[in-house]
């Protein structure tokens, strides 16, 4: 997932050792980036991300996304 965040459309982050708790919603992920990320997660993990799950506590950082996906896939 980190590799996707670093190179995905609407993202383009530099790989400078981004910590897992780095805030992604403060100028890193825009609306296109969130849409692309959700599509990537749904296709890659065969899950559905509902609209009511698109919350900062689920998508605010790499750590949050990892925890969210671990719960979805459990």
C-alpha positions in Angstrom: 0.0 0.0 0.0 2.9 2.4 0.8 4.2 1.9 -2.8 0.7 2.8 -4.2 0.5 5.9 -2.0 3.9 7.0 -3.3 3.1 6.6 -7.0 -0.6 6.4 -7.4 -2.7 8.9 -9.5 -3.5 12.1 -7.6 -0.8 11.3 -5.0 2.8 11.4 -6.2 4.5 11.5 -2.8 8.3 11.4 -2.5 9.7 8.3 -0.8 11.6 10.0 2.0 10.8 7.6 4.8 7.2 8.7 5.3 6.1 7.5 8.8 3.0 5.5 9.2 1.3 8.2 11.2 2.0 11.0 8.6 -1.3 12.9 8.0 -2.5 12.1 4.5 -5.6 14.3 4.5 -3.6 17.5 5.0 -2.7 18.1 1.4 -1.4 14.7 0.5 -4.6 12.9 -0.6 -7.0 14.9 -2.6 -10.5 13.7 -3.7 -9.1 11.9 -6.7 -6.4 10.3 -4.6 -9.0 9.1 -2.1 -11.2 7.7 -4.9 -8.2 6.0 -6.5 -7.0 4.6 -3.2 -10.5 3.2 -2.4 -10.7 1.6 -5.8 -7.3 0.1 -5.3 -8.2 -1.3 -1.9 -11.6 -2.7 -3.1 -10.0 -4.4 -6.1 -6.9 -5.6 -4.4 -8.6 -7.0 -1.2 -12.0 -7.9 -2.6 -13.8 -5.7 -0.1 -16.4 -2.9 -0.3 -15.7 0.4 1.3 -19.0 2.0 2.2 -19.5 5.7 2.1 -20.0 5.8 5.8 -16.5 4.3 6.2 -14.8 7.2 4.4 -13.7 8.9 7.6 -10.5 10.5 8.7 -10.0 7.9 11.4 -10.0 5.2 8.6 -8.0 7.1 5.9 -6.0 9.7 7.8 -2.7 7.9 7.7 -1.0 4.8 6.4 -1.4 3.3 9.9 -5.1 4.1 10.0 -5.6 2.6 6.5 -3.7 -0.6 7.5 -5.8 -1.0 10.7 -9.1 -0.3 8.8 -8.2 -2.9 6.1 -7.1 -5.5 8.7 -10.6 -5.1 10.3 -12.3 -5.3 6.9 -10.4 -8.4 5.9 -10.8 -10.2 9.3 
